Amino acid sequence: MYSEKVMDHFQNPRNVGEIEGASGTGTVGNAKCGDIMRIYLDIDENHVIQDVKFKTFGCGAAVATSSMATEMVKGKTIEEAMQVTNKAVCEALDGLPPAKIHCSLLAEEAIHAALWDYAEKNHIVIEGLEKPKTDIGEEEVEEEY
Ligand code: FES
């Protein structure tokens, strides 16, 4: 039911932990299941994400998608990180069962929330970034993966 990549990232999640004095921190909850995700970003003066960590109270799919998402944004600029959608993360993991797609939203939304926090602290505007919702998953996600 799960791809090998999902199982790998679930069993050996990358970038678990926290960053003290992070440039931006974002926490979101999934309204469907009540699970929670927190992302920490360390961003340098050139707007490059030098480090990223996550902590979650979430299911295996949430762990795997967050692990993959953190790998995909690390070393990227903010603009590049904005392209890392939950769809891109699911594809990188060779797909998720439809019932677990909502779990992958946690990572994307938590990264956006952390970027929002960074933007607010530094008085900058990140193109395409909308104020994050704290609770996600209320609307149906298009399950087209
Ligand atoms: Fe809650 Fe997957 S069931 S994040």
Backbone and ligand atoms as CSV (ligand in chain L), in Angstrom:
chain,resi,resn,atom,element,x,y,z
A,1,MET,N,N,0.829,-1.208,0.000
A,1,MET,CA,C,0.000,0.000,0.000
A,1,MET,C,C,0.866,1.263,0.000
A,2,TYR,N,N,1.978,1.206,0.717
A,2,TYR,CA,C,2.903,2.352,0.690
A,2,TYR,C,C,4.110,2.030,-0.177
A,3,SER,N,N,4.633,3.081,-0.856
A,3,SER,CA,C,5.806,2.878,-1.700
A,3,SER,C,C,7.041,2.643,-0.815
A,4,GLU,N,N,8.091,2.133,-1.444
A,4,GLU,CA,C,9.338,1.909,-0.698
A,4,GLU,C,C,9.888,3.220,-0.153
A,5,LYS,N,N,9.730,4.279,-0.943
A,5,LYS,CA,C,10.252,5.583,-0.492
A,5,LYS,C,C,9.496,6.086,0.734
A,6,VAL,N,N,8.181,5.883,0.726
A,6,VAL,CA,C,7.396,6.299,1.896
A,6,VAL,C,C,7.869,5.520,3.121
A,7,MET,N,N,8.037,4.222,2.962
A,7,MET,CA,C,8.468,3.390,4.092
A,7,MET,C,C,9.853,3.810,4.580
A,8,ASP,N,N,10.740,4.128,3.634
A,8,ASP,CA,C,12.092,4.550,4.009
A,8,ASP,C,C,12.041,5.840,4.825
A,9,HIS,N,N,11.298,6.837,4.330
A,9,HIS,CA,C,11.248,8.120,5.046
A,9,HIS,C,C,10.485,8.009,6.360
A,10,PHE,N,N,9.545,7.058,6.424
A,10,PHE,CA,C,8.823,6.847,7.678
A,10,PHE,C,C,9.739,6.188,8.707
A,11,GLN,N,N,10.518,5.202,8.240
A,11,GLN,CA,C,11.353,4.466,9.188
A,11,GLN,C,C,12.643,5.203,9.529
A,12,ASN,N,N,13.131,6.001,8.587
A,12,ASN,CA,C,14.368,6.773,8.826
A,12,ASN,C,C,14.124,8.237,8.483
A,13,PRO,N,N,13.275,8.903,9.237
A,13,PRO,CA,C,12.948,10.276,8.856
A,13,PRO,C,C,14.162,11.204,8.942
A,14,ARG,N,N,14.294,12.049,7.914
A,14,ARG,CA,C,15.387,13.019,7.882
A,14,ARG,C,C,14.936,14.308,8.555
A,15,ASN,N,N,15.897,14.995,9.150
A,15,ASN,CA,C,15.683,16.352,9.677
A,15,ASN,C,C,14.649,16.442,10.800
A,16,VAL,N,N,14.628,15.427,11.654
A,16,VAL,CA,C,13.751,15.508,12.826
A,16,VAL,C,C,14.468,16.307,13.909
A,17,GLY,N,N,13.752,17.162,14.578
A,17,GLY,CA,C,14.340,17.916,15.675
A,17,GLY,C,C,13.854,19.341,15.675
A,18,GLU,N,N,14.630,20.202,16.327
A,18,GLU,CA,C,14.261,21.612,16.330
A,18,GLU,C,C,15.501,22.466,16.172
A,19,ILE,N,N,15.295,23.714,15.784
A,19,ILE,CA,C,16.415,24.648,15.619
A,19,ILE,C,C,16.218,25.766,16.636
A,20,GLU,N,N,17.172,25.901,17.515
A,20,GLU,CA,C,17.064,26.980,18.493
A,20,GLU,C,C,17.303,28.312,17.820
A,21,GLY,N,N,16.488,29.280,18.129
A,21,GLY,CA,C,16.631,30.593,17.514
A,21,GLY,C,C,16.412,30.551,16.017
A,22,ALA,N,N,15.460,29.728,15.572
A,22,ALA,CA,C,15.175,29.573,14.136
A,22,ALA,C,C,14.765,30.914,13.526
A,23,SER,N,N,15.054,31.066,12.233
A,23,SER,CA,C,14.648,32.284,11.519
A,23,SER,C,C,13.135,32.343,11.384
A,24,GLY,N,N,12.525,31.168,11.268
A,24,GLY,CA,C,11.072,31.109,11.146
A,24,GLY,C,C,10.564,29.780,11.666
A,25,THR,N,N,9.435,29.822,12.365
A,25,THR,CA,C,8.831,28.598,12.892
A,25,THR,C,C,7.359,28.585,12.516
A,26,GLY,N,N,6.870,27.428,12.117
A,26,GLY,CA,C,5.455,27.339,11.769
A,26,GLY,C,C,4.841,26.085,12.349
A,27,THR,N,N,3.663,26.231,12.929
A,27,THR,CA,C,2.951,25.085,13.483
A,27,THR,C,C,1.556,25.049,12.894
A,28,VAL,N,N,1.173,23.901,12.398
A,28,VAL,CA,C,-0.181,23.770,11.860
A,28,VAL,C,C,-0.801,22.469,12.362
A,29,GLY,N,N,-2.117,22.457,12.362
A,29,GLY,CA,C,-2.847,21.255,12.764
A,29,GLY,C,C,-3.726,20.793,11.628
A,30,ASN,N,N,-3.960,19.507,11.574
A,30,ASN,CA,C,-4.822,18.951,10.545
A,30,ASN,C,C,-6.214,18.707,11.142
A,31,ALA,N,N,-7.183,19.467,10.635
A,31,ALA,CA,C,-8.515,19.406,11.218
A,31,ALA,C,C,-9.162,18.026,11.070
A,32,LYS,N,N,-8.725,17.270,10.067
A,32,LYS,CA,C,-9.358,15.959,9.840
A,32,LYS,C,C,-8.996,14.957,10.924
A,33,CYS,N,N,-7.760,14.997,11.373
A,33,CYS,CA,C,-7.321,13.963,12.311
A,33,CYS,C,C,-6.799,14.533,13.624
A,34,GLY,N,N,-6.601,15.868,13.681
A,34,GLY,CA,C,-6.111,16.483,14.904
A,34,GLY,C,C,-4.608,16.427,15.055
A,35,ASP,N,N,-3.903,15.928,14.041
A,35,ASP,CA,C,-2.444,15.834,14.138
A,35,ASP,C,C,-1.789,17.200,13.935
A,36,ILE,N,N,-0.567,17.310,14.462
A,36,ILE,CA,C,0.121,18.603,14.499
A,36,ILE,C,C,1.518,18.486,13.891
A,37,MET,N,N,1.940,19.536,13.211
A,37,MET,CA,C,3.277,19.579,12.605
A,37,MET,C,C,3.945,20.912,12.915
A,38,ARG,N,N,5.223,20.867,13.264
A,38,ARG,CA,C,5.977,22.108,13.470
A,38,ARG,C,C,7.252,22.053,12.624
A,39,ILE,N,N,7.519,23.134,11.924
A,39,ILE,CA,C,8.720,23.225,11.079
A,39,ILE,C,C,9.566,24.411,11.539
A,40,TYR,N,N,10.863,24.193,11.579
A,40,TYR,CA,C,11.826,25.244,11.920
A,40,TYR,C,C,12.702,25.489,10.698
A,41,LEU,N,N,12.918,26.755,10.356
A,41,LEU,CA,C,13.777,27.098,9.226
A,41,LEU,C,C,14.913,27.992,9.691
A,42,ASP,N,N,16.098,27.692,9.179
A,42,ASP,CA,C,17.254,28.566,9.396
A,42,ASP,C,C,17.593,29.181,8.040
A,43,ILE,N,N,17.358,30.479,7.885
A,43,ILE,CA,C,17.494,31.139,6.582
A,43,ILE,C,C,18.591,32.188,6.670
A,44,ASP,N,N,19.505,32.185,5.698
A,44,ASP,CA,C,20.617,33.150,5.767
A,44,ASP,C,C,20.251,34.474,5.085
A,45,GLU,N,N,21.226,35.403,5.054
A,45,GLU,CA,C,20.927,36.759,4.566
A,45,GLU,C,C,20.664,36.780,3.051
A,46,ASN,N,N,21.021,35.699,2.361
A,46,ASN,CA,C,20.721,35.600,0.926
A,46,ASN,C,C,19.403,34.876,0.659
A,47,HIS,N,N,18.631,34.689,1.723
A,47,HIS,CA,C,17.324,34.020,1.626
A,47,HIS,C,C,17.449,32.555,1.212
A,48,VAL,N,N,18.571,31.948,1.614
A,48,VAL,CA,C,18.756,30.517,1.345
A,48,VAL,C,C,18.482,29.744,2.639
A,49,ILE,N,N,17.705,28.662,2.495
A,49,ILE,CA,C,17.366,27.836,3.657
A,49,ILE,C,C,18.566,26.939,3.974
A,50,GLN,N,N,19.274,27.303,5.019
A,50,GLN,CA,C,20.484,26.561,5.380
A,50,GLN,C,C,20.169,25.289,6.140
A,51,ASP,N,N,19.109,25.349,6.939
A,51,ASP,CA,C,18.764,24.162,7.715
A,51,ASP,C,C,17.258,24.148,7.957
A,52,VAL,N,N,16.758,22.977,8.147
A,52,VAL,CA,C,15.327,22.808,8.393
A,52,VAL,C,C,15.125,21.573,9.250
A,53,LYS,N,N,14.229,21.695,10.205
A,53,LYS,CA,C,13.918,20.545,11.081
A,53,LYS,C,C,12.404,20.486,11.278
A,54,PHE,N,N,11.928,19.299,11.595
A,54,PHE,CA,C,10.507,19.202,11.902
A,54,PHE,C,C,10.253,18.311,13.105
A,55,LYS,N,N,9.100,18.580,13.702
A,55,LYS,CA,C,8.612,17.750,14.801
A,55,LYS,C,C,7.149,17.525,14.528
A,56,THR,N,N,6.680,16.338,14.784
A,56,THR,CA,C,5.275,16.107,14.503
A,56,THR,C,C,4.628,15.191,15.525
A,57,PHE,N,N,3.340,15.458,15.694
A,57,PHE,CA,C,2.488,14.509,16.374
A,57,PHE,C,C,1.554,14.072,15.266
A,58,GLY,N,N,2.039,13.199,14.405
A,58,GLY,CA,C,1.262,12.857,13.217
A,58,GLY,C,C,1.511,11.421,12.811
A,59,CYS,N,N,0.788,11.001,11.810
A,59,CYS,CA,C,0.841,9.606,11.381
A,59,CYS,C,C,2.088,9.327,10.524
A,60,GLY,N,N,2.237,8.103,10.122
A,60,GLY,CA,C,3.393,7.699,9.324
A,60,GLY,C,C,3.499,8.461,8.014
A,61,ALA,N,N,2.369,8.705,7.367
A,61,ALA,CA,C,2.391,9.443,6.101
A,61,ALA,C,C,2.823,10.892,6.339
A,62,ALA,N,N,2.418,11.451,7.470
A,62,ALA,CA,C,2.832,12.823,7.801
A,62,ALA,C,C,4.340,12.867,8.052
A,63,VAL,N,N,4.851,11.855,8.727
A,63,VAL,CA,C,6.300,11.789,8.981
A,63,VAL,C,C,7.053,11.676,7.656
A,64,ALA,N,N,6.603,10.771,6.792
A,64,ALA,CA,C,7.308,10.546,5.523
A,64,ALA,C,C,7.254,11.781,4.633
A,65,THR,N,N,6.093,12.429,4.552
A,65,THR,CA,C,5.997,13.596,3.671
A,65,THR,C,C,6.803,14.761,4.233
A,66,SER,N,N,6.824,14.904,5.547
A,66,SER,CA,C,7.598,16.002,6.130
A,66,SER,C,C,9.082,15.762,5.952
A,67,SER,N,N,9.494,14.515,6.130
A,67,SER,CA,C,10.892,14.169,5.928
A,67,SER,C,C,11.314,14.508,4.495
A,68,MET,N,N,10.512,14.088,3.530
A,68,MET,CA,C,10.828,14.378,2.132
A,68,MET,C,C,10.773,15.876,1.855
A,69,ALA,N,N,9.755,16.560,2.390
A,69,ALA,CA,C,9.617,17.999,2.142
A,69,ALA,C,C,10.815,18.770,2.691
A,70,THR,N,N,11.298,18.379,3.867
A,70,THR,CA,C,12.449,19.090,4.437
A,70,THR,C,C,13.687,18.860,3.564
A,71,GLU,N,N,13.823,17.635,3.039
A,71,GLU,CA,C,14.951,17.370,2.142
A,71,GLU,C,C,14.854,18.231,0.879
A,72,MET,N,N,13.624,18.451,0.417
A,72,MET,CA,C,13.432,19.182,-0.835
A,72,MET,C,C,13.625,20.694,-0.680
A,73,VAL,N,N,13.455,21.233,0.518
A,73,VAL,CA,C,13.630,22.695,0.673
A,73,VAL,C,C,15.027,23.062,1.186
A,74,LYS,N,N,15.729,22.105,1.723
A,74,LYS,CA,C,17.053,22.398,2.280
A,74,LYS,C,C,18.010,22.865,1.179
A,75,GLY,N,N,18.693,23.974,1.427
A,75,GLY,CA,C,19.650,24.490,0.447
A,75,GLY,C,C,18.998,25.313,-0.658
A,76,LYS,N,N,17.678,25.437,-0.607
A,76,LYS,CA,C,16.953,26.184,-1.637
A,76,LYS,C,C,16.715,27.622,-1.190
A,77,THR,N,N,16.451,28.472,-2.173
A,77,THR,CA,C,16.039,29.827,-1.831
A,77,THR,C,C,14.566,29.780,-1.408
A,78,ILE,N,N,14.120,30.863,-0.819
A,78,ILE,CA,C,12.706,30.938,-0.418
A,78,ILE,C,C,11.804,30.744,-1.629
A,79,GLU,N,N,12.170,31.381,-2.737
A,79,GLU,CA,C,11.343,31.287,-3.943
A,79,GLU,C,C,11.260,29.841,-4.422
A,80,GLU,N,N,12.394,29.145,-4.390
A,80,GLU,CA,C,12.389,27.737,-4.807
A,80,GLU,C,C,11.565,26.888,-3.836
A,81,ALA,N,N,11.682,27.214,-2.550
A,81,ALA,CA,C,10.949,26.438,-1.547
A,81,ALA,C,C,9.450,26.591,-1.728
A,82,MET,N,N,9.026,27.731,-2.247
A,82,MET,CA,C,7.596,27.950,-2.493
A,82,MET,C,C,7.049,26.991,-3.560
A,83,GLN,N,N,7.945,26.451,-4.378
A,83,GLN,CA,C,7.508,25.514,-5.428
A,83,GLN,C,C,7.339,24.095,-4.896
A,84,VAL,N,N,7.783,23.868,-3.669
A,84,VAL,CA,C,7.685,22.516,-3.095
A,84,VAL,C,C,6.267,22.333,-2.546
A,85,THR,N,N,5.382,21.896,-3.397
A,85,THR,CA,C,3.985,21.706,-3.007
A,85,THR,C,C,3.787,20.296,-2.464
A,86,ASN,N,N,2.638,20.071,-1.862
A,86,ASN,CA,C,2.392,18.716,-1.359
A,86,ASN,C,C,2.308,17.720,-2.523
A,87,LYS,N,N,1.884,18.232,-3.679
A,87,LYS,CA,C,1.823,17.356,-4.859
A,87,LYS,C,C,3.237,16.918,-5.261
A,88,ALA,N,N,4.168,17.897,-5.267
A,88,ALA,CA,C,5.556,17.578,-5.619
A,88,ALA,C,C,6.147,16.592,-4.619
A,89,VAL,N,N,5.812,16.776,-3.352
A,89,VAL,CA,C,6.335,15.876,-2.314
A,89,VAL,C,C,5.760,14.469,-2.505
A,90,CYS,N,N,4.464,14.394,-2.792
A,90,CYS,CA,C,3.840,13.071,-3.015
A,90,CYS,C,C,4.481,12.377,-4.214
A,91,GLU,N,N,4.728,13.148,-5.257
A,91,GLU,CA,C,5.346,12.553,-6.443
A,91,GLU,C,C,6.745,12.045,-6.120
A,92,ALA,N,N,7.481,12.826,-5.344
A,92,ALA,CA,C,8.848,12.423,-4.979
A,92,ALA,C,C,8.843,11.144,-4.151
A,93,LEU,N,N,7.721,10.893,-3.479
A,93,LEU,CA,C,7.605,9.682,-2.655
A,93,LEU,C,C,6.951,8.532,-3.433
A,94,ASP,N,N,6.758,8.723,-4.732
A,94,ASP,CA,C,6.079,7.718,-5.568
A,94,ASP,C,C,4.634,7.490,-5.137
A,95,GLY,N,N,4.017,8.563,-4.642
A,95,GLY,CA,C,2.591,8.516,-4.372
A,95,GLY,C,C,2.229,8.118,-2.960
A,96,LEU,N,N,0.987,8.465,-2.604
A,96,LEU,CA,C,0.428,8.103,-1.302
A,96,LEU,C,C,-0.976,7.550,-1.563
A,97,PRO,N,N,-1.463,6.679,-0.705
A,97,PRO,CA,C,-2.848,6.238,-0.856
A,97,PRO,C,C,-3.778,7.462,-0.753
A,98,PRO,N,N,-4.869,7.501,-1.522
A,98,PRO,CA,C,-5.750,8.677,-1.521
A,98,PRO,C,C,-6.175,9.121,-0.126
A,99,ALA,N,N,-6.423,8.177,0.758
A,99,ALA,CA,C,-6.896,8.532,2.099
A,99,ALA,C,C,-5.829,9.253,2.907
A,100,LYS,N,N,-4.575,9.207,2.434
A,100,LYS,CA,C,-3.480,9.819,3.189
A,100,LYS,C,C,-2.989,11.119,2.573
A,101,ILE,N,N,-3.629,11.544,1.496
A,101,ILE,CA,C,-3.173,12.777,0.841
A,101,ILE,C,C,-3.270,13.972,1.797
A,102,HIS,N,N,-4.324,13.998,2.613
A,102,HIS,CA,C,-4.469,15.156,3.510
A,102,HIS,C,C,-3.299,15.274,4.473
A,103,CYS,N,N,-2.661,14.150,4.783
A,103,CYS,CA,C,-1.517,14.171,5.702
A,103,CYS,C,C,-0.356,14.957,5.104
A,104,SER,N,N,-0.218,14.873,3.763
A,104,SER,CA,C,0.913,15.533,3.110
A,104,SER,C,C,0.753,17.048,3.126
A,105,LEU,N,N,-0.464,17.520,3.382
A,105,LEU,CA,C,-0.666,18.963,3.445
A,105,LEU,C,C,0.003,19.583,4.653
A,106,LEU,N,N,0.166,18.792,5.703
A,106,LEU,CA,C,0.761,19.332,6.934
A,106,LEU,C,C,2.133,19.919,6.670
A,107,ALA,N,N,2.951,19.197,5.899
A,107,ALA,CA,C,4.320,19.656,5.651
A,107,ALA,C,C,4.319,20.962,4.868
A,108,GLU,N,N,3.544,20.989,3.783
A,108,GLU,CA,C,3.510,22.201,2.952
A,108,GLU,C,C,3.018,23.393,3.762
A,109,GLU,N,N,1.952,23.191,4.509
A,109,GLU,CA,C,1.385,24.305,5.267
A,109,GLU,C,C,2.312,24.751,6.395
A,110,ALA,N,N,2.994,23.791,7.009
A,110,ALA,CA,C,3.908,24.167,8.100
A,110,ALA,C,C,5.115,24.932,7.551
A,111,ILE,N,N,5.598,24.543,6.372
A,111,ILE,CA,C,6.693,25.287,5.750
A,111,ILE,C,C,6.217,26.707,5.424
A,112,HIS,N,N,5.017,26.821,4.872
A,112,HIS,CA,C,4.480,28.146,4.562
A,112,HIS,C,C,4.315,28.980,5.834
A,113,ALA,N,N,3.866,28.341,6.901
A,113,ALA,CA,C,3.694,29.071,8.162
A,113,ALA,C,C,5.049,29.555,8.692
A,114,ALA,N,N,6.079,28.728,8.536
A,114,ALA,CA,C,7.420,29.119,8.990
A,114,ALA,C,C,7.970,30.250,8.118
A,115,LEU,N,N,7.690,30.190,6.822
A,115,LEU,CA,C,8.129,31.267,5.921
A,115,LEU,C,C,7.380,32.563,6.253
A,116,TRP,N,N,6.126,32.438,6.604
A,116,TRP,CA,C,5.327,33.608,6.975
A,116,TRP,C,C,5.923,34.266,8.221
A,117,ASP,N,N,6.275,33.432,9.184
A,117,ASP,CA,C,6.886,33.920,10.424
A,117,ASP,C,C,8.196,34.648,10.106
A,118,TYR,N,N,8.992,34.052,9.236
A,118,TYR,CA,C,10.267,34.670,8.824
A,118,TYR,C,C,10.012,36.020,8.142
A,119,ALA,N,N,9.029,36.048,7.239
A,119,ALA,CA,C,8.727,37.279,6.504
A,119,ALA,C,C,8.273,38.376,7.456
A,120,GLU,N,N,7.456,37.997,8.419
A,120,GLU,CA,C,6.967,38.996,9.375
A,120,GLU,C,C,8.104,39.541,10.223
A,121,LYS,N,N,8.983,38.644,10.658
A,121,LYS,CA,C,10.109,39.078,11.507
A,121,LYS,C,C,11.047,40.002,10.749
A,122,ASN,N,N,11.170,39.773,9.443
A,122,ASN,CA,C,12.131,40.534,8.644
A,122,ASN,C,C,11.474,41.611,7.778
A,123,HIS,N,N,10.180,41.777,7.970
A,123,HIS,CA,C,9.421,42.819,7.241
A,123,HIS,C,C,9.615,42.702,5.735
A,124,ILE,N,N,9.482,41.490,5.247
A,124,ILE,CA,C,9.561,41.290,3.797
A,124,ILE,C,C,8.262,40.618,3.321
A,125,VAL,N,N,8.070,40.695,2.012
A,125,VAL,CA,C,6.902,40.035,1.423
A,125,VAL,C,C,7.420,38.900,0.544
A,126,ILE,N,N,6.895,37.713,0.732
A,126,ILE,CA,C,7.280,36.566,-0.105
A,126,ILE,C,C,6.181,36.364,-1.133
A,127,GLU,N,N,6.580,36.479,-2.380
A,127,GLU,CA,C,5.599,36.399,-3.456
A,127,GLU,C,C,4.846,35.062,-3.443
A,128,GLY,N,N,3.540,35.142,-3.525
A,128,GLY,CA,C,2.723,33.922,-3.601
A,128,GLY,C,C,2.394,33.326,-2.247
A,129,LEU,N,N,2.954,33.883,-1.186
A,129,LEU,CA,C,2.718,33.307,0.150
A,129,LEU,C,C,1.503,33.967,0.789
A,130,GLU,N,N,0.567,33.128,1.184
A,130,GLU,CA,C,-0.627,33.653,1.841
A,130,GLU,C,C,-0.561,33.357,3.325
A,131,LYS,N,N,-1.270,34.171,4.069
A,131,LYS,CA,C,-1.283,33.954,5.518
A,131,LYS,C,C,-1.748,32.523,5.797
A,132,PRO,N,N,-0.942,31.769,6.536
A,132,PRO,CA,C,-1.283,30.356,6.725
A,132,PRO,C,C,-2.488,30.169,7.645
A,133,LYS,N,N,-3.199,29.100,7.375
A,133,LYS,CA,C,-4.281,28.733,8.287
A,133,LYS,C,C,-3.641,27.897,9.383
A,134,THR,N,N,-4.186,27.994,10.552
A,134,THR,CA,C,-3.609,27.170,11.614
A,134,THR,C,C,-4.187,25.764,11.576
A,135,ASP,N,N,-5.420,25.667,11.077
A,135,ASP,CA,C,-6.030,24.347,10.936
A,135,ASP,C,C,-6.258,24.083,9.465
A,136,ILE,N,N,-5.754,22.994,8.987
A,136,ILE,CA,C,-5.892,22.695,7.567
A,136,ILE,C,C,-6.720,21.441,7.378
A,137,GLY,N,N,-7.047,21.185,6.139
A,137,GLY,CA,C,-7.719,19.926,5.834
A,137,GLY,C,C,-9.220,19.994,5.987
A,138,GLU,N,N,-9.755,21.216,6.198
A,138,GLU,CA,C,-11.208,21.318,6.319
A,138,GLU,C,C,-11.878,21.195,4.964
A,139,GLU,N,N,-11.214,21.807,3.977
A,139,GLU,CA,C,-11.770,21.669,2.630
A,139,GLU,C,C,-11.271,20.346,2.052
A,140,GLU,N,N,-12.059,19.804,1.178
A,140,GLU,CA,C,-11.630,18.552,0.542
A,140,GLU,C,C,-10.424,18.830,-0.348
A,141,VAL,N,N,-9.447,17.979,-0.269
A,141,VAL,CA,C,-8.297,18.108,-1.142
A,141,VAL,C,C,-8.627,17.364,-2.430
A,142,GLU,N,N,-8.242,17.949,-3.518
A,142,GLU,CA,C,-8.453,17.243,-4.781
A,142,GLU,C,C,-7.536,16.032,-4.815
A,143,GLU,N,N,-8.140,14.882,-4.907
A,143,GLU,CA,C,-7.314,13.675,-4.824
A,143,GLU,C,C,-6.999,13.180,-6.223
A,144,GLU,N,N,-6.018,13.798,-6.793
A,144,GLU,CA,C,-5.712,13.527,-8.196
A,144,GLU,C,C,-4.322,12.895,-8.342
A,145,TYR,N,N,-3.807,12.338,-7.239
A,145,TYR,CA,C,-2.437,11.836,-7.298
A,145,TYR,C,C,-2.377,10.399,-7.794
L,1,FES,FE1,FE,-3.213,12.781,10.732
L,1,FES,FE2,FE,-2.085,11.558,8.751
L,1,FES,S1,S,-3.756,10.868,9.879
L,1,FES,S2,S,-1.605,13.490,9.544
